[in-house]
Amino acid sequence: MKNLKNVFAVVIMVIGLLMVSCGEDVDPNLADVQLKIKATSNLGGFDAGARTLEEHITFNQVLLGVTEIEFESIVDDNSDDDSDDHSGSDNSGHDDDSDDDSSDDNSDDSFDDSDSDIEFEGRFVVDLIAGTSNPDFGIADVYPGIYKEIELKLEPILEGGYSIFIEFKYNVDGFEPVTVQYSTDKQFKFEIERDSGIQLDGGALNQILLLFDLDQFLESVNINEASADVDGIVRINSNSNSDIAAAIWSKLNLMMEAGEDHDGDDDFDDDED
């Protein structure tokens, strides 16, 4: 009889905890944000499962090391005047270092540590082909409203000490496939803006999609001008094919865009640009 009473007590306690948790999770004054980041391409229709863009290009890995994601309100312009102090950066949010040499900017001072509106913070290994993150981003609570900018801070937390790692195979008829790897160990920010802003509604789940454009990435890579290492792999970084690495680096911030994806189809909603 005593054991039965203990069981009832535990059941009642669990029910009470569930009721408290459910009550705390529902806040009509806040907007729930679910974030997804993935790769996209218009070359032959990009299929995340097949990973193939064109017959001669097959992506094996597209990885980002993300440590912070911040939503900036359309009324919060206090960082516009003084946060972008890099000469020649073309408003890219990172130092436009022509040789992509990471040794000079490991302490990138473009980050404002006083920012208090970071919605996602951690060590996220983001697989842009699968559209997944490890660990998962989860759901963040933010104030409802229109947000003009999303910032992603990247740091070298990937295996090998990279902040970005991209690998693809280049196939040409009559030749062995060539493996191409782009990597950087720099820390920097993607600054993704939308002229119309991104609407986050209170008391609702807002699904936000960030797309990394592999077409723009490939436009910066001229395989015919790249040289392979002794093992046959074409590496593009600060030490190998550094001119191509610099071209990619200068255009990185143009490769990411954001928007609402309320229907969860991994594409921006029809009413967006």
C-alpha positions as CSV (number, residue, x, y, z in Angstrom):
1,M,0.0,0.0,0.0
2,K,2.9,2.3,0.8
3,N,4.5,1.6,-2.5
4,L,1.2,2.4,-4.3
5,K,1.0,5.8,-2.5
6,N,4.5,6.6,-3.6
7,V,3.6,5.8,-7.2
8,F,0.6,8.1,-7.0
9,A,2.7,10.8,-5.5
10,V,5.3,10.6,-8.4
11,V,2.5,10.6,-11.0
12,I,1.0,13.7,-9.5
13,M,4.4,15.4,-9.3
14,V,5.2,14.7,-13.0
15,I,1.8,16.0,-14.1
16,G,2.4,19.1,-12.1
17,L,5.8,19.6,-13.8
18,L,4.3,19.1,-17.2
19,M,1.6,21.7,-16.5
20,V,4.2,24.2,-15.4
21,S,6.4,23.6,-18.4
22,C,3.5,23.9,-20.9
23,G,2.5,27.2,-19.2
24,E,6.0,28.6,-19.4
25,D,6.5,27.7,-23.1
26,V,3.5,29.6,-24.3
27,D,4.1,33.4,-24.4
28,P,1.9,35.4,-26.8
29,N,4.2,38.4,-26.3
30,L,7.2,36.6,-27.9
31,A,7.9,35.2,-31.3
32,D,9.3,31.6,-31.5
33,V,12.1,31.4,-34.2
34,Q,13.1,28.1,-35.8
35,L,16.2,28.4,-38.0
36,K,17.4,26.4,-40.9
37,I,20.6,26.9,-43.0
38,K,21.2,25.0,-46.2
39,A,22.9,25.2,-49.6
40,T,21.0,26.1,-52.8
41,S,21.8,26.2,-56.5
42,N,20.1,26.8,-59.8
43,L,22.6,24.7,-61.8
44,G,20.6,21.7,-62.9
45,G,18.5,21.9,-59.8
46,F,20.3,21.3,-56.6
47,D,19.3,18.1,-54.8
48,A,20.6,17.9,-51.2
49,G,20.3,14.1,-51.4
50,A,22.2,13.7,-54.7
51,R,24.5,16.5,-53.9
52,T,25.1,17.1,-57.6
53,L,24.9,20.5,-59.3
54,E,26.0,19.7,-62.8
55,E,27.3,16.5,-64.4
56,H,30.9,17.4,-63.7
57,I,30.5,18.9,-60.2
58,T,29.5,16.9,-57.1
59,F,29.6,18.4,-53.6
60,N,30.7,16.1,-50.8
61,Q,30.7,18.6,-47.9
62,V,29.6,22.2,-47.2
63,L,30.2,23.0,-43.5
64,L,30.1,26.1,-41.4
65,G,31.3,26.6,-37.8
66,V,28.7,28.9,-36.3
67,T,29.0,30.3,-32.8
68,E,26.4,33.2,-32.7
69,I,23.3,34.1,-34.7
70,E,21.8,37.5,-34.0
71,F,18.6,39.2,-35.3
72,E,18.8,43.0,-35.6
73,S,15.5,44.9,-35.4
74,I,14.6,47.4,-38.1
75,V,14.6,50.2,-35.5
76,D,18.0,49.3,-34.1
77,D,20.5,51.2,-36.2
78,N,23.1,52.0,-33.6
79,S,25.7,49.7,-35.0
80,D,25.5,50.9,-38.6
81,D,27.7,53.9,-38.3
82,D,30.7,52.4,-36.5
83,S,30.8,48.7,-36.7
84,D,32.0,48.4,-40.3
85,D,35.4,49.9,-40.2
86,H,37.2,47.6,-42.6
87,S,38.7,49.4,-45.6
88,G,37.8,47.6,-48.8
89,S,35.4,45.2,-47.1
90,D,32.5,46.2,-49.4
91,N,30.2,45.9,-46.4
92,S,31.0,42.2,-46.2
93,G,31.2,42.0,-42.4
94,H,34.8,40.6,-42.5
95,D,38.3,41.8,-43.3
96,D,38.9,41.8,-47.0
97,D,42.4,40.4,-46.6
98,S,43.7,39.9,-50.1
99,D,45.8,36.9,-49.3
100,D,43.2,35.3,-46.9
101,D,45.9,35.1,-44.3
102,S,44.2,34.1,-41.0
103,S,47.2,34.9,-38.8
104,D,46.6,38.6,-38.8
105,D,42.9,38.6,-37.7
106,N,42.4,35.9,-35.2
107,S,41.1,38.6,-32.8
108,D,38.7,40.1,-35.4
109,D,37.5,43.3,-33.7
110,S,34.5,43.6,-35.9
111,F,32.5,41.8,-33.3
112,D,30.7,44.0,-30.7
113,D,30.8,42.1,-27.4
114,S,28.3,44.5,-26.0
115,D,25.5,43.1,-28.2
116,S,22.8,41.7,-25.9
117,D,20.3,40.5,-28.5
118,I,22.0,37.2,-29.5
119,E,19.3,34.6,-30.1
120,F,21.4,31.6,-30.8
121,E,24.8,31.0,-29.1
122,G,26.9,27.9,-29.0
123,R,29.2,25.8,-31.1
124,F,27.1,24.7,-34.1
125,V,28.5,22.5,-36.9
126,V,26.2,23.3,-39.8
127,D,25.9,20.9,-42.7
128,L,24.5,22.9,-45.5
129,I,23.9,20.0,-47.8
130,A,21.7,18.1,-45.3
131,G,20.3,21.4,-43.9
132,T,21.1,20.3,-40.3
133,S,23.1,21.5,-37.3
134,N,24.9,19.7,-34.6
135,P,23.7,20.4,-32.0
136,D,20.3,21.5,-33.3
137,F,19.6,25.2,-33.2
138,G,16.3,24.6,-31.3
139,I,13.8,27.4,-30.9
140,A,14.6,30.9,-29.7
141,D,12.2,33.4,-28.3
142,V,12.5,37.0,-29.6
143,Y,10.4,40.1,-29.5
144,P,7.9,40.2,-32.4
145,G,8.5,42.8,-35.1
146,I,10.4,43.4,-38.3
147,Y,14.0,42.5,-38.4
148,K,16.2,44.0,-41.0
149,E,19.4,41.9,-40.6
150,I,20.6,38.5,-39.4
151,E,24.2,38.1,-38.5
152,L,26.1,34.8,-38.3
153,K,29.4,34.7,-36.5
154,L,31.7,32.0,-37.7
155,E,34.7,30.7,-35.8
156,P,37.2,27.8,-36.5
157,I,35.4,25.2,-34.6
158,L,35.1,22.6,-37.4
159,E,37.3,19.5,-37.5
160,G,40.8,20.6,-38.6
161,G,40.4,24.1,-37.1
162,Y,38.2,25.6,-39.9
163,S,35.3,28.0,-39.9
164,I,34.3,27.0,-43.4
165,F,35.1,23.8,-45.2
166,I,33.8,23.0,-48.7
167,E,34.7,19.9,-50.7
168,F,33.5,18.9,-54.2
169,K,34.7,16.7,-57.1
170,Y,35.3,18.1,-60.6
171,N,34.8,15.5,-63.3
172,V,36.0,16.0,-66.9
173,D,35.4,13.3,-69.5
174,G,38.6,11.3,-70.1
175,F,40.2,12.3,-66.9
176,E,40.2,11.2,-63.3
177,P,37.9,13.2,-61.0
178,V,39.7,16.0,-59.2
179,T,38.9,16.7,-55.5
180,V,38.7,20.4,-54.7
181,Q,38.7,21.7,-51.1
182,Y,38.2,25.3,-49.9
183,S,38.9,26.1,-46.3
184,T,39.5,29.0,-44.0
185,D,40.3,29.3,-40.4
186,K,39.2,33.0,-40.1
187,Q,36.5,34.2,-37.9
188,F,34.1,36.6,-39.4
189,K,30.4,37.5,-39.8
190,F,27.9,37.0,-42.5
191,E,25.6,40.1,-42.5
192,I,22.3,39.2,-44.3
193,E,20.0,42.0,-45.0
194,R,16.5,42.3,-46.6
195,D,15.2,45.6,-47.8
196,S,11.7,44.7,-46.7
197,G,12.8,43.1,-43.5
198,I,11.8,39.8,-41.9
199,Q,8.5,39.7,-40.0
200,L,8.5,37.7,-36.8
201,D,5.0,37.3,-35.4
202,G,4.2,37.0,-31.7
203,G,2.6,33.9,-30.3
204,A,3.6,31.9,-33.4
205,L,6.4,29.7,-34.7
206,N,8.4,31.6,-37.3
207,Q,10.4,29.4,-39.6
208,I,13.4,31.3,-41.0
209,L,15.5,30.0,-43.8
210,L,19.1,31.0,-44.7
211,L,20.4,29.9,-48.1
212,F,24.0,29.6,-49.1
213,D,24.3,30.1,-52.9
214,L,26.7,27.5,-54.3
215,D,26.4,29.1,-57.8
216,Q,28.1,32.3,-56.5
217,F,30.7,30.2,-54.8
218,L,31.6,28.4,-58.0
219,E,31.8,31.7,-59.9
220,S,34.8,32.6,-57.8
221,V,36.6,29.3,-58.5
222,N,38.5,28.8,-61.7
223,I,39.7,25.2,-61.6
224,N,41.8,25.6,-64.8
225,E,43.9,28.2,-62.9
226,A,44.3,26.1,-59.7
227,S,47.2,23.9,-59.0
228,A,47.0,20.5,-57.2
229,D,49.1,19.4,-54.2
230,V,51.4,16.4,-54.5
231,D,48.5,14.1,-53.4
232,G,46.4,15.4,-56.4
233,I,43.9,17.4,-54.2
234,V,43.3,21.0,-55.2
235,R,43.3,22.9,-52.0
236,I,42.2,26.5,-51.9
237,N,43.3,28.4,-48.7
238,S,45.8,30.9,-47.5
239,N,48.7,28.7,-48.4
240,S,47.5,27.0,-51.7
241,N,45.9,28.8,-54.6
242,S,45.7,31.9,-52.3
243,D,44.5,34.1,-55.1
244,I,41.4,32.0,-55.7
245,A,40.9,31.9,-51.9
246,A,41.0,35.7,-51.8
247,A,38.4,35.9,-54.6
248,I,36.1,33.6,-52.7
249,W,36.6,35.5,-49.5
250,S,35.8,38.9,-51.0
251,K,32.4,37.6,-52.2
252,L,31.4,35.4,-49.2
253,N,28.9,37.8,-47.8
254,L,27.0,37.9,-51.2
255,M,26.5,34.1,-51.0
256,M,24.0,34.1,-48.1
257,E,20.4,35.3,-48.1
258,A,17.5,35.0,-45.7
259,G,13.7,34.9,-45.6
260,E,10.6,33.4,-44.1
261,D,9.7,29.8,-44.9
262,H,6.3,29.3,-43.2
263,D,5.4,26.2,-45.2
264,G,8.8,24.5,-44.5
265,D,9.5,23.7,-48.2
266,D,13.2,24.8,-47.9
267,D,12.4,27.8,-50.2
268,F,11.5,31.4,-49.4
269,D,7.8,32.1,-49.3
270,D,6.2,33.1,-52.6
271,D,5.5,36.7,-51.5
272,E,9.2,37.4,-51.0
273,D,11.7,38.8,-53.4
